[in-house]
Amino acid sequence: MNRFKKRFNLLWVLLPVLSLLVPACSTEFEVYAPDQEIRAVYCILNPQDSAQYVRIARAFQVEGDAVVFAAENDLSLQSLNVRLTSVSDPDKSWVADQVDDFPKEEGEFNPRHTVYRFNTDGMGAGRDTLIPGERYRLEVGASDADDYVTGETTIPPRPRIRGDLQVVAGAGEFRCLPRIVLDRRYNFFWQKLDENINYEVRVYLKFAANGEEQTVVWGPTDLFNTNRRCNEGSGAVCYQFGEKELLRYWSIFMPVNPQVRYTYNTTDSCVANLSLLDNLPESLWFEVTAVDEYLSNYMRVNDPQFLDLSGTKPEYTNLRGNIEAVGVFGSVHADLRYAIMRECSEALLGLNGRVLPQGCEW
């Protein structure tokens, strides 16, 4: 399952409140209008994943408790024809496989769920990989069918990370992970893409408490496409972490306890040559995700801060067809870099038994 599973699970449920969107000048409307078929479609393409998933469900409105209704009923739709096609090369297309009883995170909704899967691992006929910069069309049903729904998205290029997070040269031919300072302000920046593309930043730390591994994630940030707290010029976007900002967050998960030893992997942080880079420790990494225009709009409109249903909002769906539809067909592309912390940062977190260097303090 890809790294966007949480967003996939949290955003796919399209609330019935969308059916209440009416012109601002109207003061009367039917809360319980005649039944009509509305499709809720949600899909995020990620060229770094070997499979892409589509969720298709019935949007619903009931007189009783909507949460109870969703808990007692499987709202997903089965036996649909779902196709993905390259707009520039229509010969490149995928027909989705139906996956029943797809696992869901625990919650109040019905645990039974069906999704549609495209295999994009490049390992055989009809399993081509997705190409950044390409535009793709999602089609649910046939264009001459009553329930046809379609949408398009262009996969963002990779927002390549710059600066001191690159693998560095060591003695001889050795290549090493960079050692970074997090007890002072830290600038993280990457290549700027199209103006309509937004970004999310996450930072991951994988550590062990008495040998029991866990991973904590700082982020994601809210969506943005301009410099935050720092400036790296027109060709890059910069995000500045405040002094000890990451360390203070991670320290929540590493409370001081003489009975617990906290460690993270810095062993063999150099390798003999570039062909062995995959053997470097993967304990601390910075990640930036480029989010396409339609998915950005969808995420913003469905944010709880947008409370005024009659106010002006960005476009909330890019789905069209012979039947009403809500949801989004979007795409993302991420870049990440691994690193290890310098001595002061490790000592402040109590990692690897590091003793506080002189002048290192909270």
C-alpha positions in Angstrom: 0.0 0.0 0.0 1.5 3.4 -0.9 2.6 6.1 1.5 -0.6 8.1 0.8 -2.8 5.5 2.4 -3.9 7.8 5.2 -5.1 10.5 2.9 -6.7 7.9 0.7 -8.6 6.6 3.7 -9.5 9.9 5.2 -10.7 11.8 2.1 -12.6 9.3 0.1 -15.8 9.6 2.0 -17.6 12.4 0.3 -20.1 13.9 2.7 -23.7 14.3 1.8 -23.3 17.9 2.7 -22.1 18.4 -0.9 -25.7 17.9 -2.0 -26.7 21.0 -0.1 -24.6 23.4 -2.2 -27.1 25.9 -3.6 -26.9 29.4 -5.1 -26.1 32.0 -2.4 -29.2 34.0 -3.2 -31.6 31.1 -2.5 -33.2 30.8 0.9 -35.3 27.7 0.3 -34.3 24.2 -0.8 -35.5 20.6 -0.5 -33.4 18.8 2.0 -34.8 15.5 0.9 -35.1 15.8 -2.9 -36.1 12.9 -5.2 -33.5 10.1 -5.3 -30.9 10.4 -8.0 -27.7 8.4 -8.7 -24.6 10.3 -7.7 -21.2 8.6 -7.9 -18.4 9.3 -5.5 -15.0 8.6 -7.2 -11.6 9.0 -5.7 -8.2 8.1 -7.2 -4.6 9.4 -6.7 -2.0 8.4 -9.2 1.6 8.0 -7.9 4.3 7.0 -10.5 6.4 5.6 -7.6 3.9 3.0 -6.8 3.5 -0.4 -8.5 -0.3 -0.3 -8.2 -3.0 2.5 -8.4 -6.3 2.2 -6.7 -9.8 3.7 -7.5 -12.6 3.9 -5.0 -16.1 4.2 -6.4 -19.1 4.5 -4.2 -22.7 5.8 -4.0 -23.1 9.2 -2.6 -26.2 9.0 -0.3 -28.7 11.0 1.7 -30.9 9.4 4.3 -33.5 10.8 6.8 -31.8 8.9 9.7 -28.3 8.9 11.0 -26.0 8.9 8.0 -23.1 7.4 10.1 -25.3 4.5 11.1 -26.4 4.0 7.5 -22.7 4.0 6.3 -21.8 1.5 9.0 -24.5 -0.9 8.1 -24.2 -0.7 4.3 -21.5 -1.4 1.8 -21.6 1.8 -0.4 -18.9 0.7 -2.8 -20.0 -0.3 -6.4 -19.0 -3.6 -8.0 -18.7 -5.0 -11.5 -17.8 -1.7 -13.2 -15.6 -1.1 -16.2 -12.8 1.1 -15.1 -10.0 2.2 -17.5 -6.9 4.4 -17.3 -5.5 5.8 -20.5 -2.6 8.0 -21.5 -4.0 11.1 -23.3 -1.0 11.6 -25.5 -0.7 7.8 -26.3 -4.2 6.2 -26.3 -2.6 2.8 -27.0 -1.3 2.9 -23.5 -4.2 1.9 -21.3 -5.0 -0.2 -18.3 -8.2 -2.1 -17.5 -8.7 -2.3 -13.7 -9.1 -5.5 -11.7 -11.8 -5.5 -9.1 -10.5 -6.2 -5.6 -13.2 -7.2 -3.1 -13.0 -7.0 0.7 -10.1 -4.5 0.4 -8.7 -3.8 3.9 -9.8 -0.5 5.5 -8.6 1.2 8.6 -10.7 0.6 11.7 -13.6 3.1 12.1 -17.3 3.5 12.1 -17.9 2.7 8.5 -18.8 -0.7 7.0 -15.6 -2.9 6.9 -16.6 -4.5 3.6 -15.2 -2.5 0.7 -14.4 -2.9 -3.0 -11.8 -1.0 -5.0 -10.4 -1.2 -8.5 -6.7 -1.7 -9.1 -4.3 -0.9 -12.0 -1.0 -2.7 -12.0 1.7 -0.2 -13.0 4.9 -2.1 -12.1 6.1 -2.4 -15.7 6.5 -6.2 -15.3 4.4 -7.3 -18.2 1.9 -6.5 -20.9 -0.6 -3.9 -19.8 1.5 -3.1 -16.7 3.4 -0.1 -18.0 4.8 2.4 -15.4 3.3 5.8 -15.2 5.3 8.7 -16.6 5.7 12.1 -14.8 4.5 15.0 -16.9 2.0 12.8 -18.8 -1.7 13.4 -18.7 -4.0 10.5 -17.9 -7.7 9.9 -18.3 -9.8 7.9 -15.9 -13.0 6.4 -17.3 -15.7 4.6 -15.3 -18.1 2.9 -17.7 -18.5 3.5 -21.4 -19.0 7.0 -22.9 -22.4 6.0 -24.4 -23.6 4.5 -21.1 -26.0 6.3 -18.7 -23.5 6.1 -15.8 -20.3 7.2 -17.5 -17.9 9.3 -15.4 -14.5 10.6 -16.5 -11.7 12.8 -15.2 -8.1 13.8 -16.2 -4.9 14.6 -14.3 -1.3 15.4 -15.2 1.3 13.7 -13.0 3.7 16.3 -11.5 7.4 16.0 -12.2 9.5 15.0 -9.2 10.3 18.1 -6.9 14.0 17.3 -6.6 15.5 18.0 -3.2 18.5 20.3 -3.2 21.1 21.4 -0.7 23.0 19.5 2.0 20.8 16.4 1.9 22.8 14.9 -0.9 25.0 11.9 -0.4 28.6 13.2 0.1 32.1 12.0 -0.8 34.0 10.3 1.9 37.6 9.0 2.0 38.7 7.3 -1.2 35.7 6.2 -3.2 33.3 6.0 -0.2 29.9 7.8 -0.3 28.3 8.8 3.0 25.0 10.1 4.3 25.0 13.8 5.2 25.2 14.7 8.9 22.8 17.6 9.5 22.3 20.0 12.3 18.7 20.1 13.7 19.4 22.0 17.0 19.6 25.2 15.0 17.3 26.6 12.2 17.4 24.2 9.2 16.5 25.1 5.6 15.0 22.4 3.4 14.5 23.2 -0.2 13.7 21.7 -3.6 13.2 22.4 -7.3 10.2 24.7 -8.0 7.7 23.2 -10.4 4.6 24.6 -12.2 2.8 27.5 -10.3 -0.4 25.3 -10.0 1.4 22.6 -8.1 1.5 22.6 -4.3 3.7 20.9 -1.8 3.5 18.9 1.4 6.6 18.3 3.7 7.1 15.4 6.0 10.1 14.3 8.1 10.4 10.7 9.3 12.4 9.2 12.1 12.8 5.5 12.6 14.1 4.6 16.1 14.0 1.8 18.6 13.0 1.8 22.3 14.8 -1.2 23.9 15.0 -2.7 20.5 11.3 -2.3 19.6 11.2 -0.3 16.4 8.8 2.5 15.7 8.5 5.3 13.1 7.3 8.8 13.9 6.3 11.4 11.3 6.5 15.2 11.5 3.8 16.5 9.2 2.4 16.7 6.7 2.4 20.5 6.5 -0.5 22.3 4.9 -0.4 22.8 1.2 1.8 25.6 -0.1 3.8 26.7 -3.2 5.9 29.6 -1.9 8.8 29.9 0.5 8.0 29.4 4.1 10.2 31.4 6.6 13.2 31.4 4.2 14.1 32.3 0.7 16.1 30.2 -1.9 15.4 32.2 -5.0 13.0 31.8 -7.9 14.2 28.3 -8.9 13.5 26.7 -5.6 11.0 26.5 -2.8 12.3 26.6 0.8 10.8 25.5 4.1 12.6 26.4 7.3 12.4 24.3 10.4 12.7 26.4 13.6 15.5 25.8 16.1 15.0 22.4 17.6 11.5 22.2 16.1 11.9 18.7 14.9 13.8 17.6 18.0 11.0 18.9 20.4 8.4 17.0 18.4 10.3 13.7 18.4 11.1 14.0 22.1 7.4 13.6 22.8 7.8 10.0 21.7 11.1 9.5 23.6 10.3 10.5 27.2 13.3 10.3 29.6 13.3 7.0 31.3 16.4 5.3 32.8 14.8 1.9 31.9 14.6 2.7 28.2 17.5 2.9 25.7 16.7 4.8 22.6 18.7 4.0 19.4 18.6 4.7 15.7 20.7 3.2 13.0 23.8 5.2 12.0 25.9 2.1 11.5 27.8 1.8 8.2 26.6 5.3 7.1 29.2 5.1 4.3 29.5 2.6 1.5 32.4 1.8 -0.9 30.7 3.0 -4.1 27.5 4.3 -5.6 26.2 0.9 -6.4 25.8 0.2 -2.7 23.7 3.3 -1.8 20.7 1.1 -1.0 22.7 -0.3 1.9 22.9 3.0 3.7 20.8 3.5 6.9 17.2 4.6 6.4 16.5 6.0 9.8 16.0 9.7 9.1 14.5 11.1 5.9 13.0 14.3 4.5 10.3 14.1 2.0 8.5 16.7 -0.2 5.4 15.7 -2.2 4.2 17.6 -5.2 0.4 17.7 -5.4 -1.5 18.4 -8.7 -3.9 21.3 -9.0 -7.2 19.3 -8.8 -6.1 17.3 -5.8 -4.9 20.5 -4.1 -8.3 22.2 -4.6 -10.1 19.1 -3.4 -8.1 18.9 -0.2 -8.5 22.6 0.5 -12.3 22.7 -0.1 -12.8 19.6 2.2 -10.7 21.1 5.0 -12.9 21.8 8.0 -11.8 25.5 8.0 -14.2 26.0 5.0 -17.4 26.3 6.9 -19.5 28.6 4.7 -21.2 26.5 2.1 -22.4 29.5 0.2 -19.0 31.2 0.1 -16.7 31.2 -2.9 -14.5 28.1 -3.1 -12.0 26.6 -5.5 -13.1 23.9 -7.9 -13.9 20.8 -5.8 -14.1 18.1 -8.4 -12.7 17.5 -11.9 -15.1 14.6 -12.7 -17.5 14.8 -15.5 -19.8 12.5 -17.5 -23.4 11.3 -18.1 -24.1 11.1 -14.4 -23.5 13.5 -11.5 -20.2 12.8 -9.7 -18.2 14.2 -6.8 -14.7 13.4 -5.8 -11.4 13.9 -7.5 -8.9 12.2 -9.9 -5.5 13.6 -8.9 -1.8 12.8 -8.8 1.2 13.2 -6.7 5.0 12.8 -7.0 7.5 12.8 -4.1 11.2 13.1 -3.6 13.1 12.0 -0.4 16.6 12.1 1.0 18.2 10.2 3.9 20.5 11.7 6.6 21.8 11.3 10.1 21.9 13.8 12.9 25.0 15.5 14.3 26.1 14.8 17.9 24.1 17.5 19.7 20.8 16.5 18.1 21.3 12.9 19.0 22.3 13.7 22.5 19.3 16.0 23.1 17.0 13.0 22.1 19.0 10.5 24.2 19.8 8.5 21.0 22.6 5.9 20.9 23.8 6.8 24.4 25.2 10.1 23.1 26.7 12.3 25.8 25.8 16.0 25.6 28.7 17.9 23.9 29.8 21.2 25.5 27.4 24.0 24.8 24.6 21.6 23.7 21.4 22.3 25.6 17.6 22.6 25.2 
